[in-house]
Amino acid sequence: MPEFLSSLSFLYVIPVLGFMILIHEFGHYAVAKWLGVRVEVFSIGFGKRLFGFRKGETDYRIAAIPLGGYVKMSGENPMDERTGDPKEFLSHSRWHRFLIAIAGPAMNILLAVFLLTIVYMVHYEYPAFMDQPAVIYGIRHDSAAAQAGLQSGDRIVKVDGIDNPTWEQLQPAVWLSANQPLNITVQRGDKVFQTRIVPKAVTSSEVGSAGWYWAEPVIVGRLDADMPAAKAGVKEGDRITAINGQPVASIESMIESLQQTKDQPVELTIVRGGETLHLRIQPVLSPTEDPKESRYRLGFLNKGESKVTKLGPTQALRLSLEQNKKYSLLLLELAKKLVQGKVSPRMVSGPIGIAQEAGYAARQKGWTPLMELTAGISLNLGIFNLLPIPILDGGVILFLLIEGLMRRDISLRIKERVYQAAFVFLVLFAVMVIYNDLMKTIPGLADRLP
């Protein structure tokens, strides 16, 4: 049974998403109130009202379907008859309506910046290899990098317009280029040359993989409870230094070794605290994150070596702004390539995927992993709502900009048709995302569907 069904992981996402929605809708509410617009309903969730209270002219409620929320303002529906009441939404200038529309996404983005700033002031942790130059330690056979003739020791000195990229800068460019040509510049000794790779779509999310890897210690991260490593007593945080007496310099070299020994028992040398252990474990042939691939596995994810520090308030804020800007541009690039059909919709996670990540983050030591994930979700929510899709805040802003250029309102008939089409699109998109979540989460489900 998948982890999110066999545990309470999915429960962690309810307060996280609920908080994100509350912050988002509070942005609309606060600015509307400030500008003198009557707010009739402030709802967390959709559908039937479960409970709440009324204060002044506003009904504050919790509704039955916890998949969002809304603020209902007087006279905001263009199809409603306008009375001319100055407290109606449409009685206000386009500038006021723009401020109200953008306030929700802005609150989510500001929250993401604030949360990451706090995290970085308390516990700034990141993979040690990420800020290192992109020097290739090894290459998988039959990979995109191998087909391009790349070799161990090559350094990527340019990719996607970025000079001398670190691994942190290189990875997103590869992930978003599945089955698409990616031009790179390579330094090999004193020679510099240009080449092209076509990253392969891997894992159930169909992200791009070049097939190169870096030197990184093997430190056990998330364990699969029903796999050999967990059953043999391997624990999260264990450092694997050797397999069958041969030093292990990366998780990829360890994976290659297991494919050669197949189901023969292997001896792992493990450092745990100040103690060295030797465990004998038999690998099993098992599905991977890529539904098209099975391989011999022990059953854990590598979390590698991390650097940990604390930043002062100014440094933390600066880094938070940089990280949020970087991830915002990455999200926009993902959206662009989704529209162009250059990346798979499987790269988008829905409520099930978010629940899994929230459950894992909540089980980590300390509160910073869950706080960092919350910041990421808040940023995603803010950016998604700014997309120019009618019904979303970005669609409202787009209509306001068009009407401002036209100097007149778009006809109600056109708006009604556009909103209907947008509603159908968003429903279909939600169904697709949840379907993809299930495909990625439940092994073999696709084979069992008619």
N, C-alpha and C positions, 0 to 999 in steps of 0.2 A: 504494500500500500504506500502511495506517495507520502512524503514527510508532512506535507501541509494538511493531509487528511488524517494522518495517524497521530497528530499532535495538536496543540492549541496555537500553532503558528499563525493561522489565519485571524485569530482574535487580536493579535498585536496591531494589525493594520487598521482596525476600526477606530481606536483613539487617534492614531496618526493621521488618517485621512479626514476624520471628523474635525481635528484641529486645523488642518489645512483649509478645509471648506469654511470653517468658522472665520478664520482670518481673511479669506478671500471675500466672503459676503460682508464681513464687517467693513471692508474697504469701501464697497459700494454704499453700504448703509450710512457710514459716517460722513462721506462726502455729500450724499443726497440730503441728509439732515442739515449739514452745514450750509448747503446752498438753498435750503428752504423747500425741498421736495417732500411731499407726504409719503412716508413709507407705511404701506398697509400690512405687509407680511414680511417677517424675517424668519426663514425656514431652513433648518438643517435636515436635508432629505427631501424626497418628493412624495407625492401621493397623499393618502389619507393622514390627517392630523391625528397624532397619537396623544400628545399632551403639550402643555405650554401655558402661557399666561399673556394677558393683554395689559399693556401699559400705555396710556395716552392713546394715540391713533394707530399704534402698531401691535400686531399679534405676533408674539415670539413663540415659535413652535418647533417641535420635533416631529418629523413625518415618517411614514412607514417604510419608504424605500431609501436606505442610507447610501445612495450613489450620487451624491452631490448636494446641492442646496440652491436657494434663490432668495432674492430680495424683490418683492413686488411693490412697485411704486405706483402711485395714483396716476392714471392716464398714460402709462408707458406703452401700452399696446396701440400701435398705429391704427388698428381696426376699430378701436373704441371711439365712441363719439366724444369730441372735445367740448368741454364746457367753458373753457377760458379761465378756469380757476388757476391762480398764480402758483398754487402748490402742485399742479400736475406736471409730470415729467416733460411732456411735449410743449408745455407753455414756456419752458426755459430755453435759453439760447443754445445753439449747437455747441458752443464752447463749454457751457455747463454740463451738457449731456456727455460731451467727450470726457470731461474730468470724472464724471460718475462712472462711465464705462471703463476707463483705464485704471481706476482706483483699486479694483479687485486684483487684477494681475500684478499691479505695482506693489500691493501689500505682500503678495506671495514672494516676489523677487526680493523685496526688502527683508522679509523674514529669513530667506535663504542666506542673505549676506550677514544678517545679525547672528544666526545660529552658527554658521561656519566661523565667524569671528570669535565667538565664545569657545567653540571647540578648539581652535588653534591657540587660544590663550591658555587652555588647560592641558591639552594633549594633542600635539601635532604629530601625526604618525603617517608615514608614507613608505612604499617599497623602496629599498635602498638603490635598486638598479634604475629607477625611473628617471633620475636626474643625471644619469651617466650617458656619454656619447653612444650612439647606436652602432656599436662594434659587434659583429656577428661572432658568437662562440661556436655554434654548430648549426647544421641544416638537416632537416628531415629528408630522407630519400623520397623521390617522387613528389616533391613539393613544388610550389611555384618558384621559390628561390633556387631550388636545385635545377629546375628546367631552364632558368635564366642564366645558369652557369656561375652563380655566386658561390663563394667559398668561405670557410672559417677564417676569421681574421679580417674580412672585408669590413669597411666602415661606410655606412650610408651618410653621405655629406650633403645631400639635398633631396627633398621629397615634397611634392605639392607646394612648391614655392618657399619652403622653409630650409634655410641654410644651417648646416651642422646640427641636425635635430637630435634631441635626446630621445630615449625610448618612450618617454611620456608623450612627446610630440609625434613620434613615428606611428605608434600603435593606432590612434584614431583614424589616421589616413588609410591604414591597411584595413581596419575593420569596416570602413564605409566604402570599400572598393571591391567587394566580393564579385568575382567574375568580370571585373572591369579592369582595363589596362591602367597601370600606375607607373608613371615615369620616375625613375630614381637616378641619382648620380652616386657612383661608388668609388671609393679610394682603396686601391690594393697596392700596398707598398708605396712606391713613388708614382704609380700610375693612377690617373683619374679617368673614368669613362662613364658614359650614360648607357642605361639599359632599361628595359621595361619588364615588369612582372604582372601577372594576372592572379591576384590572390584567390584562393579557392574558398567557396562557401562551406563553412564547417559549423558544427554544433547544431542543435535544434533551432537556434536563433539565426542561423545562416549568416554569421559574420565572416568577414574576410580574414584569411590566414595566409601569410607568406611562407610559413614553414621554417623560418629561422628562429633561433633562440639565443639567449644570453646566459652567461655564467651566473648562477644564483644558488645559494644553499637550499637544500630541500628541507623545509620545516613544515610539519604536518599541520594542515588547517582543518577544514570541515571533514569529518569522518562519516562514512556510510555505515550505519549501525549493523546492517546485515551482511557486511563484506568482510573478507579475511583479516584485514588490518585491525579493525575494531575488535573482532573476536579473539585475535592473538594478543591483545593488550596494548596495542599502539595507542598513544594518547595525543591529543591536540597539543602542539608546542614541541613535540619530539623532533630532534634534528637527525636526519638520516645521513650518515657520513659514508657508508659503503654498502654495496650489495655483492654478496658472495666474495667478499674480501677486496673488491675493486672500488676505489674511491668514486663517489658520486658528486659531480660538479654542477648538475642541473637536473630538474625534473624530467626534461625531455630525454636526456641520456639514460635516465632510469627507466622511462617508458620503453625506449628502444631495447634495453637489456631484457625487460620482461617479455617482449615479443619474441625474443630469441630463445629464452628458456621455456617459454609457453607455460604449461601447467606443472612444471617441475618446481618443487619447494625451493625457495631462496632464503638465504640468511642475511638479515638486515643488521647492520651495526648502527645503534641508536644512542645518541647522547641525550640524557634527560637530567637536567640540573647538572650536578657534578659527577653523575654516574654513567658508565658505559654499559649498554645492554646488547645482547645478541638474541634476536628473535627469528625463529624459523617459520616461514609463512608460505602457504601454497596459493599462488595466484589463480584466479578463475576467469574464464572467458565471459565478458559481461558487456552489455550495451554501454555506450558512452553518452556524453551530451549530444553527440552527433548521431541521430537515429539511423544513419546509413553505415555506421561503423561500430564494430564490436572489437574489443581487444582484451588482452590479459591484463587484469587490474588487481590491485590490492585494496582499493576502495577509500581513497582520501584525496583531498585537494591540497595543493601546495600553496602556502601563504608567503613563502620566502622570508627574506630578512628585511626588517623595517628599520627606519631611522625615526627616533622619537625625540621630540624637544618641546619647548614651550615658547611662544612668541609674545612680545609685548603688545599692548593694545593697538598701537599704530601699525606695527608690522602685521599683526593678525588681520586688521581691517583691510590693509593693502592686499594681502594674499587672498583674503576672502573675495574681494572685488575682482582680482585677476582670475581666480578659479571660477567664479560665477560667470564672468564674461566668456571664458574659454568654453565652459559647458553650454552656455546659451548659444554660442556660435555653432557648437557641435550639434545641438538639437535642431537648429535651423538648417544645417547642412543635411542632417538625417531626413528632416521633413521634405527638403528640396529633392533629395534623391529618391524618397518614397514616391513623390508625385511623378518623377521622371521614370520610375520603374527600375532604377539602378540598384536598389537594395531591396531585400525581402521584407515584407510586413512582419515576419517573425522576429525581427529585431525589436519590435515594440512589445513591451510587457504590459499586462493588464492587472486587474486586482489580485489574481492568483499569484502571479510572479512577484508583485509588490508584497503580498502577504508572506511569501516564503522569505524574501529578503528582510522584511521587518522582524519575522520570528527569529531568524539567525542573528540579526543585529542585537535584538533584545537579550539573547542568551550570552552575548559576549561580556567580558569583564568590563565593568564601568558603564557609564551612560553615554559616553561620546560616540560609539558606533551608531546607536539608534538616533542620536541627535544629528549626526552627519547624514544618515539616510533620510531623515525628516527634511533636512535642508535641500537635499537632492530632489525629493518628491515635490517640495514647495516650488522650487525653480521650474521643474517640469510642468507643474500645474499653471504657473504664471505664464510661461512661454506658450504652452498649448492654447491657453485662452486668448492670447494675442494673435493667433493665426486668423487670417481674414476669411473666416467661415461664418456665414450668417447664423444667428442664435448665440454663437460665442461672442465674447466682448470684442474680439478683433473684427468680427463681422459688423457689429454696431458702429465701431470706429470707422470702418471702411465706408459704410453708408453715409455717415456724417461727413467724411471727407469728400465723397462724390457729390453730395447735396451742397456742400460748401462751394465746390467748383462750379456746379450748375446754377447756384444761387436760387434753387427752388427744391422742394421736396420731391423725392421719387414717389411715383403713384402707389397707392395702397395695394392695387391689384398686383403690381410687379413684386412688391415686398412680400405679399402673402404667398405668391408662387415660389419665390426664392426661399422663404423660411420653411415652406413645406418640403422642398427638395433638400434643404440643409438638414432638416430633422431626419428624413429618411437616410441620408448619408451618414449622420452621426450614429443612428441606430445600427446600421449595417457595419460601420466601423467598430462599434462596441462589440457586436456579435463576433466579428472577425478576430478581434484582440483576445476575447475570452476563449474562442475556439483554439487559437494558437497557443494560449497559455496551457490549455488542456493537452494539446499535442506534445508540448515540451515537458509537461509534468508527469503524465501517466505513460510509462513505457508500453509500447506496442498498441496504444489505443487506435492509431491510424489503421493498423492491420485488422482490428476488430470491427471497424465501422463498415457498413455496407457500401 
